[in-house]
Amino acid sequence: MNERISTIKFNLIFWTIYFLYEWLAMGVTFDMMYLSFLKACSTIPIAFVVSYLTFYVFFEKLYLANKKLAFWISELVVAFVFVFLKRYINYTYLYPVYAPGALADPLIYFPKLLFEFVSLYLIVSFFGMFIFIRSWYSQQKIVQELKQQQIAAELELLKSQIQPHFIFNMLNNIYSSAFKKSPETAQQILKLSNFIEYSLYDSKKDKVLLEEELDYIRNYVELQKIRVGEKLDVAINIFDDINGILIPPMLLLPIIENCFKHGVNKSINPSWIRIDISTTDREITFKIENSIEKESQNAVSQNGGLGLANVRRRLELMYPNGHDIKIFQEENSFLLVLKLSRIK
């Protein structure tokens, strides 16, 4: 919403200033205030429509989606239509008033059409320059914010690490001792050890293999099962090859935590969590669904789970134009569908 308001303000300021320039600057220079006003009223709307279509529709929907042929075809069609429209308005309504001599040339006259094309696309290019400067500035702000968040996260991690290496080594020693007496307890300690190792070391990376992230989630689920018992059924279904796929570390954990917080933990009946993963050449799709009971529906529906706020913010920063997240709530289930562009 803030980005949309900012875009509207930018367009209002740009086109107002350009309208005033076309009207007042040209009118004062040639002492034709009224005719300059009419010319501005005909030129600015056409330039605005062409600029809007070029940068907010064709560039974002076609060019950035790697549909370059469709982009150029659309541009050529728009150029043909609006250059001719501009020529028609000038020839029919403006030339008879302030340049009757220009009527000596026919309506379809290539040099004049070329002039209209150049004058129109000079404005469009000028507008585009400001668009890309604004986009570059926004990207720099995102990069700076990511750096600040990374520093803050590392500081928080350091605060929470009370002798982490000592704890990690102690867990390995306890595992060795427990394995001789209780293999089941030893396996639980091993999962906890792997969980802590991933949290301490892999979470500092910019991206990790999806397979590693899923191993981390499996360890988390197994540790949770120690607490909730056998009432929980968890299924992780991988429908396509995920070998080599990279994602930001610990991106999925808040979603899984949300399943426990608003589903499993509040359930007195058997509960379930289902994680489906599918991929294409361009994107990864995660479908994470969990059972809920009526008592927890309000808490889920109001905010989608508190842990999801963190996920949404990270997605905005790391995948500004490459993610889609949707939430569906039924009477007895809560489904989150997350689509991510694949990291190269």
N, C-alpha and C positions, 0 to 999 in steps of 0.2 A: 504493500500500500504506500509506504514512504517513497519507494522508488518511482511509483506511478505519479504521485503528486509532484515529485522533483522533476520528472520528465515533462509534465504539463506546464509547470512554472518556466522551465527552460524554453519550451516552445513559445509560450506567450511572450516572454521577454525578447527572444530572437526575432520573431515575426513582427512584433510591434515596432521594434527598433528599425527593422528593415523597411517596414511600411512607411514609417516617418521619414526615413532616408529617401525613398523613392518619391514621396510626395513633396516634402519640404525642400530637401537639397536640390532636387532637379527642378522644382517649381521656382525657387529663388534664383537659381542659375540662369534659367531661360525665361523667367518672368511669365510662367504659365501655370499658376497655382491650381486652377480648376482642372486643366487638362492633365497635369501631373497627378492630381488626386484620382481622376478617372483611370489613368494608366496604372497607378498603384493598385487600385481596386480590381483591375483585371489581371495584373501580373502576379500579385502576392498569393491569391487563392490557388492559382495553377501551380506555382512554385511549391506551395505548402503540400498540396496533394501529391505531386511527383516526389517530393522529398520524403513524405510519410511512407508512401508505397515503397520507395527505394530502400530506406534504411530500417523501417520498423516492420515491414512485411516481407519484402523479397530477400533482403540481406539476412534477417534473423530466421525466417522460416525456410528459405531455400539455400542460400549460399552457405550459412553455417551448418546446415544439415547435409552439406556436400552434394546438393542438387544444383550444380553450377550451370548446366545446360538450361534447366528450367528458369534459373535466375536471369540469364542473359536473354532468353526469349521473352520473358516478362518485361524486362527493361526495354527491349526494342519495341514491344507493343505499346507500352506506356509512352515512350518517347515519340513514336509515330502519332499517337492519338493526341497528346497534349501539345506537341509542337504545332500540329495542324490547327488545333483549337485556338492556340495563341495567335497564330497567323490569321485565322478567320476573324477573331474578335478585333484585332488591330485593323485589318483590311476593311471590315464592314462598319465598325463603329468609331474608331479613333482616327484613322487616316483621313476620312472625309472632313474632319473638323480641324486637325492641326497639321496635316501633311497631304493635301490633295494631290500633289505631284506624285506621291507614291502609288497612286491608283493607276498610273500608266502601265505598271507591271501587272500581269495576271495574278489571280489568287494563288494558283499552283505555280510558283516561281522558285526554282532551286536555290539561287543565291539568298533570297529572302528567307526561305525555310531554313537554310543553314545558319543564317544570322539569328533567327528565332531559337534554333536549337542551342547555339553557343550561349546566347544571353540567358536562356532558361537554365541550362546545366552549369553555368557559372554560379548561379544562386544555389543550386542543389549541391554543388561541390563545396561551396563555402559553408553551407549548413552541415554537410558531412564532415568537414574538418573539425567543426565544433563538437559534433557527435563523438568522433574518435578521441579527441582531446579529453572530453568528459568521461568517456569509457576508460581511457588510460588512467586518469586520476582516480576513478572508482576502484580499478584493479590495484593501484598502489595502496589505497586505503585498506583493501582486503588483505593484501600481503602484509602490511604493517600490523593489522589486527591479528592475523594468524601468528605472526612472530611474537606479539605480546601475549597472546593466549598460550602459546607454546612455552614461553618463559614462565608464565603464571602456573601452568600445569606442572612444569618441572619443579618449581618451588614448592607447590602443594605436595608433590610426590616426595620431595626430600623431607618435608615436615613429617610425612606419614611413615617414612622409613626409619623405624627405630632399630638400629643395628640390622639392616636387612640381610647382609651377608652372613652374619652370625645366625640369624633365624633360619636361613636357607640351609646352612651347613648342619645346624642342629636337627632339622627335619630329616636330612639324609641319614644322620646317625640314628635317630629314632626309628626310621624306616628299616634300617639294617637290623636293629634289635627286635622290632615288632614282627618282622618277616618270619623269624624262627618260632614265635609263640602264636601269632594270629595273622595268617596271610591276608584275611579280609581287612583287618585294621591297617596292615602295611600298605595295601592297595589304596586305601582312603588317604593315608599319609602321602603316598606318591602323587595322587591326584592333587592334593593341596600343595605339595611342593612344586609341581608343574604349573599350577595356577599362579602361585606367587612368582615363579621364575618368569612367566610370560608378562605378568603385571609390572615387574621391575625392569625388565630388559627390552622385550619386544614392543611394549607400549610406547617407547621413546622413538621408535622408527616412524618415518613418514608414511610408509605403507608396508604391509605384510602379505604373505600368501593367504588366500582365502582358506586353504586347507589348515593352516596354522590357527587362524581365527576360529574355525569350527572345532579344532581340538581343544582350544581354550574354553569354548562354550560347552563342549561335552564334559570337561572336567568340572566346570561350574555346576552343570546340571547334576552330575553324580554327587557332588558335595551337598547340593540342596536335597537330594534324595535321602541322605543320611538323616536330615531333619524332618522331612515330611513323610518319610516311609514309603510304603508300596502303593499308596493311593494315587501316585503320579505316573502317567504314561507319556513319554516323550519320543517323538519320531522325527528324525532328520532325513529328508528325502532329497537326494541329489539326482536330477534328471539329465544333466548334461556334463560334459567334461569340464572340470574346474581347474585343471592343471595349469599352473602359471598365472592364474588370475590374482590381481593385487587389489587390496582395499585398505583404507585407513585402519589402524589397529583399534580394537575395542569399540568399533562403530556399532556392532550388533548387540553388545552386552546390555546396554541400557534398555533395549527392546525386550530382551529375554528377562531381565530383572522386572520389567513392567508386567510380564506374564505371571510371574510369581507374586508380585505385590498385589495386583488387582484380581488375580485369578486363583492360583493354587493356594496362596496363604489364607484366603478368605473362604475357602471351600471346605465344607465338612464331608462332602461326597468325593468319590474318585474324580480326579481332574486330569486334563491332558493338554499337551502343547505339541503343535505340529509345525515344523519348519520345512518349507519346500524351496528349493533353489533350482533355477533354470537360467540358461545363458544363451545369448546369440553373439554374433561377431561384434556387436556394438554395445550391448548392455547386459547387466545381470539383474535378475528379478528374484527378490526374496518375498515369500509369503509366510508370515509368522502369525499363527492363530492359536488362541488358547480358550479354554472353557472358562465361563464366569457364572456366578450365581446372582440372583436378583439383588441381593443386598449390596453388591459391589458395582452395580451398573451405573449409578449416579456419579461415583467417583471417576469412573473411566470416561463416561460421556462428557464430563465437564472439561477435562483437560487432556484426555487421551493417555493419562498416566504422566506423572511428573517427570519421569526419566526421559520421556520423548522430547521435552523442550531442549535438552542438551543435544539430542540427535538432530533435531531440526536445524539448530544453529550451526552445528558442524557441517551439515549438508549444504547450507547456504554459503559457507565459507569455502568448502573444499570442492563442491560441485555446483557452482552458481547457476550454470545453464545445463547441468547434466544429471539432474535427479528429479524424481517424482515420488511423492509419498501420499498414500491414501489410507484412510481408516474406515472400516465397516464394522458396525456393531449390530449383532443380532440378539435375540432374547437370551441365548445361552452361550454365545461366543463373541470373541473380539478378534478381528482380523486386521493386520497391517500389511500393506503391499508396498514394498520399496523397490524402485527401479533406479539403477545407477549406470551411468556411462562407464565403459570399461577403461581403466587406467592403462595407458600405453607405457 
